[in-house]
Amino acid sequence: VWRNRIAERFRRLFATMDGHSVEPRLEFVSEPSELRSSKNYLLEKGTRFFVDFRLKNYPIDGLSLIQEFNLQDRAVLVTNHFHDPSILRRATDIGVGVMPKEFLSEVSFNLTIGGR
């Protein structure tokens, strides 16, 4: 559900900027193996990551994934468990912000085009 909401918000925000058509890419990665293979180009760019804490069917969680790929300065942990002191402590220890999942559809994006 949140994936559709964020994608729609993203499309509306970036339909045009200063009269120019803008088409930034919004990528969804469903499993950690995608970052290790075909979508690893995302790791090389200035990509920002919203990482769910619970990774279905995987033995690692979102914080472990952020650490594995050294994304601390480019990632925000998104979770329904934002009130859990152990999750907050782990996130603070590695320097990752935490956002309640329900707020994800309200995220604002800043886009720089040609230095503007």
C-alpha positions as CSV (number, residue, x, y, z in Angstrom):
1,V,0.0,0.0,0.0
2,W,2.7,2.5,1.0
3,R,4.6,1.8,-2.2
4,N,1.7,3.0,-4.4
5,R,1.2,6.0,-2.2
6,I,4.8,7.1,-2.4
7,A,5.0,6.5,-6.1
8,E,2.0,8.6,-6.8
9,R,3.3,11.4,-4.6
10,F,6.6,11.2,-6.3
11,R,5.0,11.5,-9.8
12,R,2.9,14.5,-8.7
13,L,5.8,16.4,-7.1
14,F,8.1,16.0,-10.1
15,A,5.7,16.2,-13.1
16,T,7.2,19.6,-13.9
17,M,9.7,21.9,-12.4
18,D,10.1,25.5,-13.7
19,G,8.1,24.5,-16.7
20,H,10.5,21.6,-17.6
21,S,9.4,18.0,-17.7
22,V,11.3,16.1,-15.0
23,E,11.6,12.3,-14.8
24,P,13.6,11.3,-11.8
25,R,13.6,7.6,-11.1
26,L,11.9,6.0,-8.1
27,E,13.2,2.5,-7.6
28,F,11.7,-0.2,-5.3
29,V,14.0,-2.9,-4.1
30,S,12.1,-5.8,-2.6
31,E,14.9,-8.0,-1.4
32,P,18.5,-7.6,-0.3
33,S,19.8,-9.7,-3.1
34,E,18.7,-7.0,-5.6
35,L,21.3,-4.7,-4.2
36,R,23.9,-7.4,-4.5
37,S,23.1,-7.9,-8.2
38,S,21.3,-6.2,-11.0
39,K,20.3,-3.0,-9.1
40,N,23.7,-2.5,-7.5
41,Y,24.1,0.7,-9.7
42,L,21.9,2.3,-7.0
43,L,24.7,2.0,-4.6
44,E,27.1,4.0,-6.8
45,K,24.8,7.0,-7.2
46,G,23.5,9.7,-4.9
47,T,20.5,7.5,-4.2
48,R,18.5,8.0,-1.0
49,F,17.1,4.9,0.6
50,F,13.9,4.3,2.7
51,V,14.5,1.0,4.3
52,D,11.8,-1.0,6.0
53,F,12.9,-2.6,9.3
54,R,11.2,-5.9,8.7
55,L,12.5,-7.6,5.6
56,K,10.0,-10.4,4.9
57,N,11.5,-13.9,4.5
58,Y,15.1,-12.7,5.3
59,P,17.2,-13.4,8.4
60,I,18.4,-9.8,8.5
61,D,16.6,-6.6,9.3
62,G,16.7,-3.2,7.6
63,L,19.3,-1.8,10.0
64,S,21.6,-4.7,9.2
65,L,21.1,-4.1,5.5
66,I,21.9,-0.4,5.9
67,Q,25.1,-1.3,7.7
68,E,26.1,-4.1,5.2
69,F,25.9,-1.6,2.3
70,N,27.3,1.4,4.4
71,L,24.2,3.5,3.7
72,Q,24.0,5.2,7.0
73,D,24.4,8.7,5.5
74,R,21.8,8.0,2.7
75,A,19.2,5.9,4.5
76,V,16.2,6.4,6.7
77,L,14.7,3.4,8.6
78,V,11.0,3.2,8.0
79,T,9.0,1.1,10.5
80,N,5.8,0.6,12.5
81,H,8.1,-0.2,15.4
82,F,9.5,3.3,15.8
83,H,8.6,3.3,19.5
84,D,10.8,0.2,20.2
85,P,13.7,1.4,22.4
86,S,16.1,-1.3,21.1
87,I,15.5,-0.4,17.4
88,L,15.9,3.3,18.2
89,R,19.1,2.6,20.1
90,R,20.5,0.6,17.3
91,A,19.6,3.3,14.7
92,T,21.1,6.0,16.9
93,D,24.3,4.0,17.4
94,I,24.9,3.8,13.6
95,G,23.6,7.3,12.8
96,V,20.4,6.4,11.0
97,G,17.2,8.3,11.3
98,V,13.9,6.6,12.0
99,M,10.5,7.4,10.5
100,P,7.1,5.9,11.3
101,K,5.9,4.1,8.2
102,E,2.6,6.0,8.2
103,F,4.6,9.2,7.5
104,L,6.3,7.9,4.4
105,S,3.6,9.1,2.1
106,E,4.2,12.7,3.4
107,V,7.9,12.8,2.6
108,S,9.1,15.8,0.7
109,F,11.7,15.5,-2.0
110,N,14.3,18.1,-3.1
111,L,15.6,17.8,-6.6
112,T,18.6,19.7,-8.0
113,I,18.7,20.2,-11.8
114,G,21.8,21.6,-13.3
115,G,22.9,23.2,-10.0
116,R,19.6,24.9,-9.4
